[in-house]
């Protein structure tokens, strides 16, 4: 009996120590000290315990993957995310984050592969967003529209999907629908200079120059260093000054 109590106490101590290490590594990650965070994980992570019940390795590896991602070390990040998906097969998060990382690095085929893998576990608005973004970036705007609309159907407050749906609709020359999509994006992303600029573009393309100017001006106030926003604002100023002569 004493032996069982002693073993239980030891396990509690080990888990507490690992938990403390994870919190320290997480704090370093949040402070953008990615290499330092990885050093703590490397000391504490025991790969032999990956598949043990209640192993802390999932959290450790998930954090390690994000550290490597931030450092631009794609291959180690991929390996950690994949191991996470093996440890917890019913959780789509590692595959979703893998798909986002691939999307960020313009590896659209890989992004789609991991997004589809996540969707086999559960329908997720982010996975559909990744598929939509990949389709948009490769010029398949009709497919992109379909995926963004699916993403929004799962999360009606997913502003990023509304914004990229609006961009897709502009490419399809459906400016009225694009305006509606950007309006929905602004409901949750009212301070986004990108969305404000995009709204201005749809208004400009439908001849509503005064309204477009208001949005370009707001976008410029939020991000005066953005070259595209500045160019749009100056161009429309020229158009308006010409119409008033």
C-alpha positions in Angstrom: 0.0 0.0 0.0 2.8 2.4 0.9 4.5 1.5 -2.4 1.4 2.5 -4.4 1.1 5.8 -2.5 4.8 6.5 -3.1 4.5 5.8 -6.9 1.3 8.0 -7.1 3.1 10.8 -5.3 6.1 10.4 -7.6 3.8 10.6 -10.7 2.2 13.8 -9.4 5.6 15.3 -8.8 6.8 14.4 -12.4 3.6 15.8 -14.0 3.9 19.0 -11.9 7.5 19.4 -12.9 6.6 19.0 -16.6 3.7 21.3 -16.2 6.0 24.0 -14.8 8.4 23.5 -17.6 5.7 23.8 -20.2 4.4 27.0 -18.6 8.0 28.4 -18.7 8.4 27.4 -22.3 5.0 28.9 -23.2 5.9 32.2 -21.5 9.1 32.3 -23.5 7.2 31.7 -26.7 4.8 34.5 -25.9 7.8 36.7 -25.3 9.0 35.8 -28.8 12.0 33.9 -27.3 11.5 30.9 -29.5 15.0 29.4 -29.3 15.0 29.6 -25.5 11.5 28.0 -25.4 12.8 25.1 -27.6 15.7 24.5 -25.3 13.4 23.9 -22.3 11.2 21.6 -24.4 14.3 19.6 -25.6 15.4 18.9 -22.1 12.0 17.8 -20.8 10.5 16.0 -23.8 10.8 12.2 -23.7 9.8 10.8 -27.1 9.4 7.4 -25.6 6.4 8.7 -23.7 4.5 10.1 -26.7 1.8 7.4 -26.7 1.4 7.0 -22.9 -1.9 7.9 -21.5 -2.1 11.5 -20.1 1.4 12.2 -21.5 2.3 15.9 -21.6 4.1 15.3 -24.9 1.2 16.5 -27.0 1.3 20.0 -25.5 5.1 20.0 -25.5 5.3 19.0 -29.2 2.5 21.4 -30.2 4.5 24.3 -28.6 7.7 23.1 -30.2 6.1 23.0 -33.6 5.0 26.6 -33.2 8.4 27.7 -32.1 10.0 26.1 -35.1 7.3 27.7 -37.3 8.2 31.2 -36.0 11.9 30.5 -36.6 11.2 29.3 -40.1 12.3 25.8 -39.4 9.5 24.1 -41.5 10.7 20.5 -41.4 11.0 20.2 -37.6 7.6 22.0 -37.3 6.0 19.5 -39.7 7.5 16.5 -37.7 6.1 17.8 -34.4 2.7 18.6 -35.8 2.5 15.2 -37.4 3.5 13.5 -34.1 0.8 15.5 -32.3 -1.8 14.2 -34.8 -0.7 10.7 -34.0 -0.8 11.2 -30.3 -4.4 12.6 -30.4 -6.0 11.3 -33.6 -9.4 12.8 -32.8 -8.1 16.4 -32.6 -7.8 18.3 -35.9 -5.7 21.2 -34.5 -2.3 20.0 -35.5 -3.4 19.4 -39.1 -5.2 22.7 -39.3 -2.1 24.5 -38.1 0.0 22.6 -40.5 -2.3 23.6 -43.3 -2.0 27.3 -42.3 1.8 27.0 -42.1 1.9 25.5 -45.6 -0.5 28.2 -46.9 1.8 30.9 -45.4 4.7 29.5 -47.3 2.8 29.2 -50.6 2.8 25.5 -50.6 -0.8 25.3 -51.7 -0.9 21.6 -52.5 0.4 20.7 -49.0 -2.0 23.2 -47.4 -4.9 21.5 -49.1 -3.6 18.0 -48.1 -3.5 18.8 -44.4 -6.8 20.8 -44.5 -8.6 17.8 -46.0 -7.0 15.6 -43.3 -8.4 17.9 -40.6 -11.8 17.8 -42.3 -11.9 14.0 -42.1 -11.8 14.5 -38.3 -14.4 17.3 -38.0 -15.8 20.1 -40.1 -13.9 23.3 -39.3 -14.2 26.8 -40.6 -10.5 27.4 -40.6 -9.8 24.3 -42.7 -12.4 25.4 -45.3 -10.8 28.9 -45.2 -7.4 27.4 -46.0 -8.9 25.5 -49.0 -10.6 28.7 -50.1 -7.4 30.8 -49.8 -5.4 28.1 -51.7 -8.0 28.1 -54.5 -8.0 31.9 -54.6 -4.2 32.1 -54.8 -4.1 29.6 -57.7 -6.8 31.5 -59.6 -9.7 29.1 -59.1 -12.1 31.8 -57.9 -15.3 29.8 -58.2 -13.9 27.1 -56.0 -12.6 29.7 -53.6 -16.0 31.2 -53.4 -17.5 27.8 -52.5 -15.0 27.1 -49.8 -15.2 30.6 -48.2 -19.0 30.3 -48.1 -18.7 26.9 -46.4 -16.3 28.4 -43.9 -18.8 31.2 -43.1 -21.7 28.8 -42.8 -19.8 27.1 -40.0 -18.8 30.4 -38.3 -20.9 33.4 -39.4 -18.5 35.7 -37.5 -15.4 34.6 -39.2 -14.3 38.0 -40.6 -11.2 36.8 -42.5 -13.4 34.4 -44.6 -15.8 37.3 -45.4 -12.8 39.5 -46.4 -11.3 36.9 -48.7 -14.7 36.0 -50.1 -15.0 39.7 -51.0 -11.7 39.7 -52.8 -12.8 36.6 -54.7 -16.0 38.2 -55.7 -14.2 41.2 -56.9 -12.0 38.9 -59.1 -15.3 37.5 -60.4 -16.5 41.1 -61.0 -19.4 40.7 -58.7 -18.8 44.1 -56.9 -22.2 44.4 -55.2 -21.8 41.0 -53.6 -18.2 41.8 -52.7 -19.4 45.0 -51.0 -21.8 42.9 -48.9 -19.0 40.5 -47.9 -16.7 43.3 -46.9 -19.5 44.9 -44.8 -19.8 41.6 -43.0 -16.1 41.5 -42.5 -16.1 45.0 -41.0 -18.7 43.9 -38.5 -16.0 41.8 -36.7 -12.9 43.6 -38.1 -13.8 47.2 -38.0 -10.2 48.4 -37.3 -8.7 46.4 -40.2 -7.0 48.7 -42.7 -7.0 45.9 -45.3 -10.8 45.4 -45.1 -11.4 49.2 -45.1 -9.3 49.5 -48.2 -11.1 46.6 -49.9 -14.4 48.2 -49.1 -13.2 51.4 -50.7 -12.2 49.5 -53.8 -15.6 47.9 -54.3 -17.2 51.3 -53.9 -14.8 52.9 -56.3 -15.4 50.3 -58.9 -19.2 50.9 -58.7 -18.7 54.6 -59.1 -19.4 55.6 -55.5 -16.3 57.8 -55.3 -17.2 59.9 -52.2 -18.0 56.8 -50.2 -14.9 55.1 -51.4 -12.8 58.1 -50.3 -14.1 57.8 -46.7 -13.0 54.2 -46.5 -9.6 54.8 -48.1 -9.1 57.7 -45.7 -9.9 55.5 -42.7 -7.6 52.7 -44.0 -4.8 55.3 -44.4 -5.3 56.6 -40.9 -5.0 53.0 -39.6 -1.9 52.2 -41.7 -0.3 55.2 -43.4 2.8 53.1 -44.4 0.8 50.7 -46.6 1.8 51.4 -50.2 -1.4 50.0 -51.8 -3.7 52.0 -49.5 -1.6 55.2 -50.1 -1.8 54.6 -53.9 -5.5 54.0 -53.8 -6.1 57.2 -51.8 -3.9 59.4 -54.0 -5.5 58.0 -57.2 -9.0 58.6 -56.0 -8.1 62.1 -54.9 -6.9 62.8 -58.4 -10.2 61.4 -59.9 -12.3 63.5 -57.5 -10.3 66.7 -58.1 -10.7 66.1 -61.9 -14.5 65.7 -61.6 -14.8 68.9 -59.6 -13.0 71.1 -62.1 
